[in-house]
């Protein structure tokens, strides 16, 4: 089985919607615009979700040490 490195996997999701779970329990959904070797990320059209609350953020920079997981969003509602 071939090992996949995290940065190589993220490269596949540039320009695509992702969901990022943060240490404080919030989730940020948006289009992955970029990242660096520390997993700092830029999301476009980001929405912050905490429980039932959704807040439109727009463009956001997420610091990599606050990230727990990154998942692709298969389909995005309108």
Backbone as a chain_set.jsonl record, in Angstrom:
{"seq": "XXXXXXXXXXXXXXXXXXXXXXXXXXXXXXXXXXXXXXXXXXXXXXXXXXXXXXXXXXXXXXXXXXXXXXXXXXXXXX", "coords": {"N": [[0.84, -1.18, 0.0], [0.568, 2.179, -0.867], [1.965, 5.034, 0.711], [0.325, 8.042, 1.494], [1.034, 11.392, 1.59], [0.138, 14.13, 3.748], [0.199, 16.828, 2.658], [0.28, 16.351, -0.089], [-2.189, 15.178, -0.445], [-3.904, 17.297, 0.256], [-3.392, 19.001, -1.868], [-4.944, 17.993, -3.933], [-7.428, 19.004, -3.341], [-7.512, 21.717, -3.747], [-9.338, 24.566, -4.568], [-11.708, 23.271, -4.257], [-14.638, 22.359, -2.287], [-14.25, 22.05, 1.24], [-14.447, 20.733, 4.599], [-13.503, 21.852, 7.707], [-12.593, 20.856, 10.846], [-12.242, 22.396, 13.925], [-10.21, 22.85, 16.916], [-11.742, 23.994, 18.972], [-14.261, 23.069, 18.559], [-15.767, 24.243, 16.589], [-16.793, 24.244, 13.124], [-15.483, 24.899, 9.957], [-16.575, 25.517, 6.797], [-15.744, 25.688, 3.405], [-14.261, 26.792, 0.268], [-11.18, 25.435, -0.49], [-8.496, 27.464, -0.804], [-5.772, 27.7, -0.517], [-2.719, 26.578, 1.138], [-0.072, 25.938, 3.54], [3.148, 24.538, 4.555], [2.734, 24.205, 7.243], [0.15, 23.567, 7.532], [-1.5, 25.745, 7.688], [-4.331, 27.363, 6.412], [-6.21, 28.807, 3.694], [-9.498, 29.665, 3.2], [-12.073, 30.223, 0.873], [-15.29, 31.752, 0.587], [-16.246, 30.968, 3.13], [-18.052, 29.364, 5.784], [-18.929, 29.476, 9.147], [-19.682, 27.033, 11.468], [-21.332, 26.231, 14.394], [-22.732, 24.148, 16.473], [-26.131, 24.562, 15.969], [-25.92, 27.011, 14.825], [-25.048, 29.086, 12.089], [-22.679, 31.045, 10.489], [-21.871, 33.367, 8.051], [-18.72, 33.852, 6.777], [-16.925, 34.484, 4.688], [-13.841, 35.117, 3.158], [-11.195, 33.444, 4.847], [-8.425, 32.882, 7.024], [-7.029, 30.052, 8.385], [-5.314, 28.906, 11.167], [-2.939, 26.369, 11.25], [-2.343, 24.858, 13.613], [-4.698, 24.808, 14.99], [-6.356, 23.063, 13.792], [-8.188, 20.065, 13.628], [-9.248, 18.124, 11.864], [-9.611, 17.634, 8.286], [-11.917, 17.479, 5.749], [-13.192, 16.446, 2.583], [-15.992, 18.004, 0.982], [-18.594, 16.417, -0.394], [-21.003, 17.063, -1.809], [-22.482, 20.256, -2.229], [-24.923, 22.332, -0.958], [-26.76, 24.852, -2.593]], "CA": [[0.0, 0.0, 0.0], [1.346, 3.41, -1.007], [1.689, 6.044, 1.724], [-0.067, 9.341, 0.956], [1.439, 12.461, 2.491], [-0.961, 15.083, 3.926], [0.233, 17.963, 1.733], [-0.077, 15.852, -1.42], [-3.637, 14.967, -0.438], [-4.537, 18.62, 0.225], [-3.234, 19.572, -3.211], [-6.072, 17.534, -4.748], [-8.651, 19.699, -2.972], [-7.44, 23.146, -4.037], [-10.473, 25.038, -5.364], [-12.881, 22.438, -3.987], [-15.168, 22.561, -0.935], [-13.772, 21.201, 2.337], [-14.94, 21.007, 5.931], [-12.374, 21.838, 8.629], [-12.984, 20.805, 12.254], [-11.273, 23.105, 14.75], [-10.057, 22.368, 18.288], [-12.785, 24.518, 19.864], [-15.54, 22.457, 18.217], [-16.372, 24.861, 15.401], [-16.479, 23.704, 11.811], [-15.423, 25.885, 8.886], [-16.781, 24.953, 5.468], [-15.441, 26.649, 2.35], [-13.422, 26.311, -0.83], [-9.766, 25.514, -0.134], [-7.777, 28.329, -1.746], [-4.339, 27.499, -0.379], [-2.212, 26.049, 2.404], [1.386, 25.892, 3.588], [3.709, 23.328, 5.165], [2.252, 24.115, 8.629], [-1.282, 23.327, 7.368], [-2.297, 26.972, 7.689], [-5.168, 27.271, 5.222], [-7.091, 29.895, 3.286], [-10.772, 29.211, 2.65], [-12.968, 31.214, 0.264], [-16.734, 31.501, 0.807], [-16.3, 30.156, 4.346], [-19.15, 29.441, 6.735], [-18.589, 28.945, 10.46], [-20.795, 26.294, 12.053], [-21.155, 25.837, 15.787], [-24.062, 23.659, 16.828], [-27.119, 24.891, 14.933], [-25.643, 28.357, 14.328], [-24.205, 29.217, 10.897], [-22.285, 32.435, 10.264], [-21.134, 33.568, 6.806], [-17.446, 34.516, 7.077], [-16.245, 34.955, 3.483], [-12.471, 34.592, 3.119], [-10.647, 33.276, 6.185], [-7.161, 32.165, 7.19], [-7.071, 29.173, 9.55], [-3.988, 28.509, 11.634], [-2.839, 24.912, 11.211], [-2.327, 24.179, 14.902], [-6.067, 24.761, 15.503], [-7.117, 22.131, 12.949], [-8.233, 18.659, 14.023], [-9.407, 17.298, 10.656], [-10.016, 18.267, 7.037], [-12.664, 16.502, 4.952], [-13.824, 16.992, 1.376], [-17.451, 18.057, 0.954], [-18.962, 15.748, -1.642], [-21.959, 17.932, -2.503], [-22.724, 21.482, -1.474], [-26.225, 22.925, -1.289], [-26.805, 26.113, -3.094]], "C": [[0.886, 1.245, 0.0], [0.955, 4.417, 0.067], [1.38, 7.372, 1.045], [0.274, 10.404, 1.994], [0.324, 13.517, 2.57], [-0.963, 16.239, 2.924], [-0.127, 17.543, 0.315], [-1.583, 15.638, -1.521], [-4.376, 16.304, -0.499], [-4.475, 19.244, -1.157], [-4.408, 19.193, -4.119], [-7.35, 18.331, -4.493], [-8.599, 21.21, -3.165], [-8.599, 23.524, -4.962], [-11.756, 24.255, -5.133], [-13.361, 22.656, -2.553], [-14.644, 21.535, 0.072], [-14.452, 21.634, 3.635], [-13.779, 20.826, 6.899], [-12.908, 21.882, 10.063], [-11.872, 21.426, 13.08], [-11.286, 22.586, 16.182], [-11.187, 22.816, 19.217], [-14.179, 24.0, 19.519], [-16.249, 23.087, 17.039], [-15.967, 24.102, 14.151], [-16.488, 24.855, 10.818], [-15.567, 25.147, 7.564], [-16.489, 26.035, 4.442], [-14.584, 26.006, 1.281], [-11.955, 26.509, -0.45], [-9.018, 26.304, -1.202], [-6.277, 28.119, -1.681], [-3.987, 26.98, 0.997], [-0.692, 26.135, 2.375], [1.85, 24.641, 4.328], [3.292, 23.146, 6.622], [0.756, 23.816, 8.69], [-2.122, 24.555, 7.712], [-3.064, 26.958, 6.379], [-5.921, 28.561, 4.957], [-8.332, 29.259, 2.686], [-11.508, 30.401, 2.062], [-14.403, 30.783, 0.54], [-16.962, 30.651, 2.058], [-17.561, 30.432, 5.16], [-18.68, 28.801, 8.032], [-19.834, 28.274, 11.04], [-20.429, 25.888, 13.473], [-22.531, 25.451, 16.299], [-25.011, 23.925, 15.667], [-26.858, 26.251, 14.286], [-24.702, 28.314, 13.133], [-23.95, 30.701, 10.666], [-21.472, 32.498, 8.974], [-19.88, 34.387, 7.119], [-16.845, 35.154, 5.83], [-14.87, 34.319, 3.418], [-11.903, 34.53, 4.533], [-9.32, 32.534, 6.113], [-7.273, 31.351, 8.475], [-5.652, 28.767, 9.909], [-3.946, 26.992, 11.795], [-2.877, 24.227, 12.555], [-3.696, 24.163, 15.587], [-6.921, 23.716, 14.79], [-7.026, 20.707, 13.506], [-8.336, 17.771, 12.788], [-9.884, 18.147, 9.488], [-10.693, 17.197, 6.199], [-13.206, 17.163, 3.701], [-15.341, 17.009, 1.558], [-17.873, 17.511, -0.398], [-19.955, 16.564, -2.44], [-22.266, 19.099, -1.608], [-24.047, 22.066, -1.927], [-26.04, 24.391, -1.568], [-26.437, 27.37, -2.707]], "O": [[1.836, 1.343, 0.777], [-0.23, 4.638, 0.316], [2.089, 7.782, 0.127], [-0.154, 10.315, 3.145], [-0.357, 13.773, 1.576], [-2.017, 16.593, 2.396], [-0.774, 18.301, -0.409], [-2.181, 15.891, -2.567], [-5.363, 16.433, -1.223], [-5.403, 19.939, -1.57], [-4.816, 19.98, -4.973], [-8.255, 18.338, -5.329], [-9.537, 21.913, -2.79], [-8.816, 22.893, -5.996], [-12.782, 24.546, -5.749], [-12.587, 23.087, -1.698], [-14.6, 20.335, -0.197], [-14.96, 22.75, 3.748], [-13.14, 19.774, 6.915], [-13.591, 22.831, 10.448], [-10.708, 21.043, 12.963], [-12.253, 21.958, 16.613], [-11.547, 22.094, 20.147], [-15.167, 24.435, 20.11], [-17.227, 22.534, 16.536], [-14.946, 23.416, 14.119], [-17.393, 25.689, 10.833], [-14.776, 24.258, 7.25], [-16.936, 27.172, 4.592], [-14.224, 24.833, 1.371], [-11.538, 27.621, -0.126], [-8.916, 25.876, -2.352], [-5.576, 28.332, -2.67], [-4.821, 26.941, 1.902], [-0.094, 26.373, 1.326], [1.039, 23.787, 4.685], [3.468, 22.065, 7.185], [0.163, 23.811, 9.768], [-3.314, 24.434, 7.995], [-2.514, 26.582, 5.344], [-6.232, 29.314, 5.88], [-8.245, 28.426, 1.784], [-11.565, 31.466, 2.676], [-14.688, 29.597, 0.706], [-17.774, 29.725, 2.047], [-18.061, 31.555, 5.219], [-18.103, 27.714, 8.023], [-20.906, 28.876, 11.093], [-19.381, 25.294, 13.725], [-23.387, 26.305, 16.53], [-24.731, 23.561, 14.525], [-27.51, 26.602, 13.303], [-23.694, 27.608, 13.146], [-24.878, 31.51, 10.648], [-20.495, 31.767, 8.819], [-19.973, 35.488, 7.663], [-16.308, 36.259, 5.907], [-14.74, 33.108, 3.602], [-12.102, 35.45, 5.327], [-9.117, 31.674, 5.256], [-7.578, 31.899, 9.534], [-4.884, 28.334, 9.05], [-4.834, 26.407, 12.415], [-3.392, 23.113, 12.653], [-3.841, 23.567, 16.654], [-8.081, 23.51, 15.149], [-5.942, 20.211, 13.813], [-7.609, 16.785, 12.666], [-10.473, 19.214, 9.662], [-10.122, 16.133, 5.961], [-13.636, 18.315, 3.745], [-15.903, 16.13, 2.212], [-17.542, 18.086, -1.434], [-19.77, 16.742, -3.643], [-22.31, 18.969, -0.385], [-24.273, 22.272, -3.119], [-25.281, 25.087, -0.894], [-26.639, 28.329, -3.452]]}, "num_chains": 1, "name": "protein.A"}
